[in-house]
Amino acid sequence: MTSTSLPTPNAATVEDTAMIERIFPHATLLSGAELDQELLAAPPENGAAVRPWVSFNFISSIDGAATMDGLSGKLGNPWDLRVFSLLRQTADVILVGAATIRAEGYGGELLSAPAQRWRHDHWLPEHPPLAIVSGSLNLDPDLEVFTQAPVRPLILTLESALDVAPRDRVATLAEVAELVTVGKDALDPALVISELAARNYKRIHSEGGPTLLGTFAAAGKVDELNLTVSPLLVGGPAGRIAHGPQASAAASAMSLTRILKADSMLFLRYVHQPN
Ligand SMILES: NC(=O)c1ccc[n+]([C@@H]2O[C@H](COP(=O)([O-])OP(=O)(O)OC[C@H]3O[C@@H](n4cnc5c(N)ncnc54)[C@H](OP(=O)(O)O)[C@@H]3O)[C@@H](O)[C@H]2O)c1
């Protein structure tokens, strides 16, 4: 990545020996290396071996802002980078909305060399592909996310977008990515999941943004939410981590399964437990 403020594998990191508190479950201090082990181990409620599992990762200020100056990077710190990168490391596919791609400038390798080696040693392809959600196909094929991709990305789009978008743009995008339709006029999260699972991508890890999370939340298709709470009061017009035209008919209840704390930054993990 060149022009992004998203955490990247090459940004400042915390030392393996630096300590972070695990507050819940079982309060203890963990070194960075122990944190790696813990987050890379499959959590017991993760059913990805049996069925697709959809996790999201977000950062928010304490007053609920999902961005500062239009990007998420200024909310984070090196511990957030470490957690962000670890959550990415076990994914079969990384799902991201087009506006996040356009704003944050994804591109190039998404994982560090040690993370790629770890995946190789755990029988995973070294690079998880990106699956980019776009309802309009308003994506520039010359973006680094396409030209520098270590593996061919997918673009998840709508039948209506294929009808409306300029033919030459559709053709050029089809050269740099696999185009998959996941709805006629509206995105169907169940279809997103089944299309990805059909390609054997069962650990579906999403890095946002808010429109995408809002759509999945409204459809009750979020299995896991990792939320970093950044100790900043931002104010201003920033939106929250999920939004959309429609709330879910019944809000999804989530159970808190982990709390980590580094300085005043909290790392919360919630899991949806169906009745
Ligand atoms: N705090 C965080 O952790 C975090 C994480 C990620 C992003 N962000 C921030 O969030 C902002 C972007 O917000 P956003 O909500 O616009 O991001 P987004 O969800 O990444 O992108 C929205 C775009 O993705 C496509 N899309 C997503 N859901 C869709 C749906 N249900 N139906 C059809 N198309 C869909 C559309 O693409 P087309 O426009 O191509 O049709 C839509 O315009 C950026 O400022 C970014 O920095 C923050």
PDBQT file of the ligand as one rigid body, heavy atoms in Angstrom, charges set to zero:
ROOT
HETATM    1  N1  LIG A 301     -13.257   2.840  11.435  1.00  0.00    +0.000 N 
HETATM    2  C1  LIG A 301     -12.989   1.805  10.681  1.00  0.00    +0.000 C 
HETATM    3  O1  LIG A 301     -12.580   0.759  11.187  1.00  0.00    +0.000 OA
HETATM    4  C2  LIG A 301     -13.212   1.881   9.180  1.00  0.00    +0.000 A 
HETATM    5  C3  LIG A 301     -13.114   0.722   8.428  1.00  0.00    +0.000 A 
HETATM    6  C4  LIG A 301     -13.311   0.808   7.049  1.00  0.00    +0.000 A 
HETATM    7  C5  LIG A 301     -13.587   2.038   6.460  1.00  0.00    +0.000 A 
HETATM    8  N2  LIG A 301     -13.672   3.133   7.245  1.00  0.00    +0.000 N 
HETATM    9  C6  LIG A 301     -13.973   4.449   6.616  1.00  0.00    +0.000 C 
HETATM   10  O2  LIG A 301     -15.280   4.390   6.118  1.00  0.00    +0.000 OA
HETATM   11  C7  LIG A 301     -15.388   5.337   5.046  1.00  0.00    +0.000 C 
HETATM   12  C8  LIG A 301     -16.147   4.710   3.900  1.00  0.00    +0.000 C 
HETATM   13  O3  LIG A 301     -17.442   4.420   4.348  1.00  0.00    +0.000 OA
HETATM   14  P1  LIG A 301     -18.486   3.618   3.474  1.00  0.00    +0.000 P 
HETATM   15  O4  LIG A 301     -19.602   3.209   4.353  1.00  0.00    +0.000 OA
HETATM   16  O5  LIG A 301     -18.803   4.387   2.253  1.00  0.00    +0.000 OA
HETATM   17  O6  LIG A 301     -17.588   2.372   3.082  1.00  0.00    +0.000 OA
HETATM   18  P2  LIG A 301     -17.769   0.970   2.386  1.00  0.00    +0.000 P 
HETATM   19  O7  LIG A 301     -18.838   0.156   3.011  1.00  0.00    +0.000 OA
HETATM   20  O8  LIG A 301     -16.391   0.413   2.355  1.00  0.00    +0.000 OA
HETATM   21  O9  LIG A 301     -18.119   1.302   0.879  1.00  0.00    +0.000 OA
HETATM   22  C9  LIG A 301     -19.370   1.617   0.415  1.00  0.00    +0.000 C 
HETATM   23  C10 LIG A 301     -19.356   1.291  -1.046  1.00  0.00    +0.000 C 
HETATM   24  O10 LIG A 301     -19.158  -0.118  -1.195  1.00  0.00    +0.000 OA
HETATM   25  C11 LIG A 301     -20.146  -0.661  -2.037  1.00  0.00    +0.000 C 
HETATM   26  N3  LIG A 301     -21.154  -1.239  -1.173  1.00  0.00    +0.000 N 
HETATM   27  C12 LIG A 301     -21.047  -1.487   0.152  1.00  0.00    +0.000 A 
HETATM   28  N4  LIG A 301     -22.176  -2.026   0.619  1.00  0.00    +0.000 NA
HETATM   29  C13 LIG A 301     -23.014  -2.093  -0.438  1.00  0.00    +0.000 A 
HETATM   30  C14 LIG A 301     -24.342  -2.534  -0.602  1.00  0.00    +0.000 A 
HETATM   31  N5  LIG A 301     -25.035  -2.990   0.424  1.00  0.00    +0.000 N 
HETATM   32  N6  LIG A 301     -24.895  -2.453  -1.809  1.00  0.00    +0.000 NA
HETATM   33  C15 LIG A 301     -24.222  -1.974  -2.872  1.00  0.00    +0.000 A 
HETATM   34  N7  LIG A 301     -22.942  -1.526  -2.778  1.00  0.00    +0.000 NA
HETATM   35  C16 LIG A 301     -22.361  -1.604  -1.579  1.00  0.00    +0.000 A 
HETATM   36  C17 LIG A 301     -20.659   0.527  -2.817  1.00  0.00    +0.000 C 
HETATM   37  O11 LIG A 301     -19.664   0.738  -3.805  1.00  0.00    +0.000 OA
HETATM   38  P3  LIG A 301     -19.828   1.603  -5.137  1.00  0.00    +0.000 P 
HETATM   39  O12 LIG A 301     -19.822   3.031  -4.693  1.00  0.00    +0.000 OA
HETATM   40  O13 LIG A 301     -18.640   1.265  -5.965  1.00  0.00    +0.000 OA
HETATM   41  O14 LIG A 301     -21.128   1.218  -5.767  1.00  0.00    +0.000 OA
HETATM   42  C18 LIG A 301     -20.653   1.600  -1.753  1.00  0.00    +0.000 C 
HETATM   43  O15 LIG A 301     -20.653   2.921  -2.253  1.00  0.00    +0.000 OA
HETATM   44  C19 LIG A 301     -13.997   5.749   4.667  1.00  0.00    +0.000 C 
HETATM   45  O16 LIG A 301     -13.800   7.059   5.151  1.00  0.00    +0.000 OA
HETATM   46  C20 LIG A 301     -13.112   4.780   5.427  1.00  0.00    +0.000 C 
HETATM   47  O17 LIG A 301     -11.922   5.379   5.817  1.00  0.00    +0.000 OA
HETATM   48  C21 LIG A 301     -13.507   3.091   8.590  1.00  0.00    +0.000 A 
ENDROOT
TORSDOF 0
